[in-house]
Amino acid sequence: MLLRHARSLLFLPASNARAIAKVRGLPCDMVILDLEDAVPDDAKEDARVQAVAALGEGFGGRLVGVRINVAGTPWHGMEMVALKGSAADYVVLPKVETARQVRDVYSVCQKPVIAMIESAKGVLAAAEIAAGEGCAALFMGVNDLRRDLAIPASAGRQGLSHAMQACVLAARAAGIAVFDGVYNRLDDLAGLEAECAEGYALGFDGKTLIHPGQVVVANQIFGPDAQALADARRLIEAATGGAERFEGRMIETMHVEEARALVARAEAVGQ
């Protein structure tokens, strides 16, 4: 699967063997083993060992990444070395504010890096980061970004809309994927659905998640709609080239390309 086709990207602690075993039976498109925030300091070394072992066992063909700790922490260097020879598809780097941070990790790990944008500086540098060497995608780190911008959690995401759109623009200009941030309220599926719909409307490719119960909703919202998919297949079959009429509307090459991209996404996720 191409990274841009991923709908649901699930974080789980690399120290939690039970969660790692369980995720292999979930319908998420990408697994992200977390060595950073989800793991206490005294468990990070064991988590690194467990992560490498789990990567070796595989995740049933799913994309898999590992979120490492930032430079300056005691674990950063050891994690990069461990991941270089691992079966990870991607390295997820938190708190990115410069393209050099991504380049430094890429040069050591020799694996594409997903940059987490979690601060005002990161947002303002998003275009440079996205276009930089080794950057495969952007993640929105909405919790840290909200704190950095002094936006209260009770205010919703209205104050983050400019930052989110800036990251989508940066990713699209660089030709890479971009994913919406996590939703914290675990028992509020209606709220999750609304936030996924908002992220989809902003142009995000999928959503990062923190609980297995959120996977189905993300897959539904970010996956191709059945009606839209049927329409796309009819359009591709009917198109003969150039501008022409199709079911009461005008279409041209651009619309055919969009339809083919939708079908490709559907096939990638088994629809």
Wavefront OBJ file of the C-alpha trace (Angstrom):
o trace
v 0.000 0.000 0.000
v 1.177 3.517 -0.775
v 1.421 5.702 2.310
v -0.985 8.215 0.797
v -3.652 5.512 0.604
v -3.600 4.901 4.381
v -6.846 5.872 6.093
v -6.167 4.821 9.691
v -2.755 5.098 11.359
v -2.783 3.649 14.871
v -0.248 4.598 17.554
v 0.447 2.025 20.254
v 3.122 1.771 22.952
v 6.052 -0.345 21.796
v 6.329 -1.542 25.401
v 2.855 -3.124 25.373
v 3.227 -6.678 24.039
v -0.505 -7.340 24.381
v -1.419 -4.304 22.271
v 1.139 -5.306 19.639
v -0.355 -8.789 19.401
v -3.886 -7.390 19.203
v -3.150 -4.865 16.462
v -2.331 -7.639 14.007
v -6.040 -8.476 13.975
v -7.283 -4.914 13.486
v -8.264 -3.331 10.137
v -5.930 -0.334 10.504
v -3.835 0.552 7.453
v -0.710 1.523 9.371
v 0.759 0.607 12.751
v 2.989 3.097 14.569
v 5.021 1.639 17.418
v 5.622 4.478 19.852
v 8.901 4.871 21.720
v 8.196 8.471 22.729
v 5.239 9.846 24.716
v 3.473 6.513 25.291
v 6.495 4.924 26.991
v 7.846 6.008 30.418
v 11.533 6.794 30.639
v 12.423 3.694 32.627
v 10.822 1.447 29.975
v 12.263 2.996 26.816
v 15.202 0.638 26.384
v 13.018 -2.448 26.730
v 10.474 -0.861 24.385
v 13.151 -0.390 21.729
v 14.116 -4.056 21.905
v 10.465 -5.148 21.771
v 9.785 -2.856 18.819
v 12.602 -4.313 16.733
v 11.464 -7.846 17.578
v 7.857 -7.033 16.663
v 8.971 -5.505 13.370
v 10.766 -8.735 12.562
v 7.545 -10.697 13.075
v 5.665 -8.365 10.749
v 2.162 -6.919 10.828
v 0.358 -8.821 8.112
v 1.418 -6.620 5.261
v 0.387 -3.356 6.953
v 2.574 -0.309 6.746
v 4.551 0.120 9.945
v 6.444 3.013 11.444
v 8.228 3.706 14.712
v 8.062 7.025 16.533
v 11.423 7.751 18.082
v 12.509 10.236 20.718
v 13.930 13.591 19.689
v 17.599 14.523 19.426
v 19.086 15.456 22.780
v 17.353 12.659 24.669
v 19.392 9.677 25.909
v 17.545 7.266 23.596
v 17.586 9.085 20.250
v 20.872 7.754 18.883
v 20.321 4.156 19.970
v 16.846 4.152 18.448
v 18.119 5.395 15.091
v 20.822 2.738 14.977
v 18.333 0.010 15.947
v 15.863 1.067 13.260
v 18.431 1.235 10.485
v 18.588 -2.536 10.254
v 14.964 -3.161 11.187
v 11.900 -3.994 9.105
v 10.255 -0.617 9.764
v 8.851 1.113 6.691
v 9.050 4.599 8.207
v 10.552 6.523 11.090
v 8.171 8.987 12.749
v 10.009 12.014 14.131
v 8.214 14.216 16.682
v 8.516 17.971 17.194
v 10.031 18.772 13.809
v 10.817 22.434 13.194
v 13.529 22.271 10.509
v 14.256 20.222 7.408
v 17.670 19.441 8.869
v 16.117 17.426 11.707
v 14.492 15.146 9.142
v 17.623 14.943 7.017
v 19.776 13.983 10.013
v 17.465 11.097 10.975
v 17.138 9.937 7.371
v 20.915 9.924 6.915
v 21.350 7.572 9.875
v 18.282 5.328 9.577
v 18.189 5.243 5.769
v 14.406 5.029 5.997
v 11.833 7.633 4.932
v 10.815 9.969 7.736
v 7.360 11.171 8.707
v 7.670 14.613 10.296
v 5.309 15.573 13.099
v 4.376 19.257 13.020
v 3.642 20.224 16.620
v 4.597 23.879 17.063
v 4.244 27.328 15.533
v 7.818 27.078 14.235
v 7.019 23.734 12.658
v 3.963 25.110 10.866
v 5.887 28.099 9.512
v 8.632 25.766 8.241
v 6.244 23.080 6.942
v 6.892 23.781 3.254
v 10.672 23.510 3.697
v 10.306 20.381 5.842
v 7.955 18.663 3.386
v 10.247 19.369 0.440
v 13.395 18.330 2.284
v 15.470 15.199 1.785
v 14.010 12.081 3.366
v 10.569 13.479 4.236
v 7.774 11.075 3.258
v 4.778 12.674 5.000
v 3.580 15.151 7.603
v 1.594 14.327 10.744
v -0.334 17.009 12.590
v 0.565 16.959 16.290
v -2.548 18.824 17.348
v -2.206 18.459 21.127
v 1.244 20.043 21.339
v 0.381 22.554 18.643
v -2.687 23.714 20.536
v -0.585 24.188 23.662
v 2.112 26.074 21.751
v -0.500 28.401 20.259
v -2.189 28.895 23.666
v -5.510 27.593 22.334
v -7.617 25.977 25.098
v -8.811 22.432 24.458
v -12.380 23.599 25.092
v -12.151 25.882 22.038
v -12.219 23.009 19.556
v -10.092 23.133 16.399
v -11.200 26.427 14.887
v -7.978 28.125 15.969
v -5.930 25.348 14.354
v -7.546 25.568 10.935
v -4.901 27.844 9.401
v -2.073 25.639 10.681
v -3.749 22.476 9.405
v -4.388 23.929 5.964
v -0.800 25.230 5.815
v 0.466 21.689 6.377
v -1.846 20.267 3.716
v -0.608 22.917 1.270
v 3.021 22.148 2.144
v 2.533 18.416 1.632
v 0.676 18.780 -1.639
v 3.281 21.183 -3.014
v 5.986 18.639 -2.167
v 3.975 15.680 -3.482
v 3.882 13.816 -0.154
v 1.151 12.503 2.151
v -0.328 14.402 5.101
v -2.384 13.091 8.019
v -4.695 14.656 10.566
v -3.920 14.556 14.284
v -5.330 12.301 16.982
v -8.726 12.592 18.653
v -8.474 12.370 22.444
v -12.024 11.530 23.561
v -12.028 7.759 23.335
v -15.735 7.158 24.007
v -17.058 9.865 21.688
v -17.412 8.177 18.298
v -19.773 10.862 17.039
v -17.157 13.506 17.806
v -14.499 11.388 16.114
v -16.669 11.019 13.023
v -17.209 14.784 12.856
v -13.483 15.464 13.225
v -12.608 12.882 10.555
v -15.122 14.518 8.209
v -13.533 17.898 8.912
v -10.053 16.518 8.222
v -11.224 14.873 5.010
v -12.740 18.158 3.857
v -9.439 19.940 4.543
v -7.596 17.498 2.291
v -5.886 15.141 4.749
v -5.212 11.629 3.464
v -6.155 9.869 6.704
v -6.103 10.192 10.479
v -3.681 9.213 13.218
v -5.412 7.323 16.035
v -4.753 6.343 19.650
v -7.332 3.608 20.277
v -8.393 0.465 18.349
v -12.030 1.522 18.670
v -11.364 4.512 16.400
v -10.158 2.520 13.387
v -13.505 1.670 11.784
v -14.706 5.286 11.816
v -11.491 6.575 10.237
v -11.623 3.884 7.567
v -15.206 4.769 6.746
v -14.700 8.534 6.476
v -11.366 8.487 4.652
v -12.165 5.488 2.480
v -13.848 5.960 -0.904
v -17.612 6.358 -0.677
v -19.413 3.512 -2.445
v -21.528 5.882 -4.549
v -18.526 8.024 -5.496
v -16.598 4.885 -6.402
v -19.369 3.593 -8.663
v -19.597 7.022 -10.288
v -15.826 7.060 -10.862
v -15.881 3.679 -12.571
v -18.716 4.752 -14.869
v -16.884 7.955 -15.706
v -13.669 6.112 -16.605
v -15.568 3.708 -18.840
v -17.497 6.482 -20.574
v -14.602 8.921 -21.129
v -13.243 9.100 -24.688
v -10.813 12.007 -24.274
v -11.077 15.796 -24.080
v -14.053 17.762 -22.786
v -17.349 15.901 -23.041
v -20.732 15.461 -21.397
v -21.164 12.779 -18.730
v -24.418 12.251 -16.823
v -25.430 15.892 -17.080
v -22.068 17.483 -16.364
v -18.950 18.393 -18.286
v -15.825 16.318 -17.709
v -12.276 16.477 -19.047
v -8.937 14.750 -18.486
v -8.613 16.124 -14.945
v -11.848 14.416 -13.890
v -10.747 11.106 -15.396
v -7.463 11.300 -13.494
v -9.352 12.014 -10.249
v -11.615 9.045 -10.890
v -8.661 6.741 -11.518
v -6.986 7.943 -8.318
v -10.166 7.163 -6.370
v -10.377 3.678 -7.840
v -6.692 3.062 -7.090
v -7.236 4.102 -3.464
v -10.236 1.798 -3.191
v -8.296 -1.141 -4.597
v -5.399 -0.428 -2.231
v -7.667 -0.743 0.810
v -9.625 -3.706 -0.554
v -12.863 -1.963 -1.547
l 1 2 3 4 5 6 7 8 9 10 11 12 13 14 15 16 17 18 19 20 21 22 23 24 25 26 27 28 29 30 31 32 33 34 35 36 37 38 39 40 41 42 43 44 45 46 47 48 49 50 51 52 53 54 55 56 57 58 59 60 61 62 63 64 65 66 67 68 69 70 71 72 73 74 75 76 77 78 79 80 81 82 83 84 85 86 87 88 89 90 91 92 93 94 95 96 97 98 99 100 101 102 103 104 105 106 107 108 109 110 111 112 113 114 115 116 117 118 119 120 121 122 123 124 125 126 127 128 129 130 131 132 133 134 135 136 137 138 139 140 141 142 143 144 145 146 147 148 149 150 151 152 153 154 155 156 157 158 159 160 161 162 163 164 165 166 167 168 169 170 171 172 173 174 175 176 177 178 179 180 181 182 183 184 185 186 187 188 189 190 191 192 193 194 195 196 197 198 199 200 201 202 203 204 205 206 207 208 209 210 211 212 213 214 215 216 217 218 219 220 221 222 223 224 225 226 227 228 229 230 231 232 233 234 235 236 237 238 239 240 241 242 243 244 245 246 247 248 249 250 251 252 253 254 255 256 257 258 259 260 261 262 263 264 265 266 267 268 269 270 271
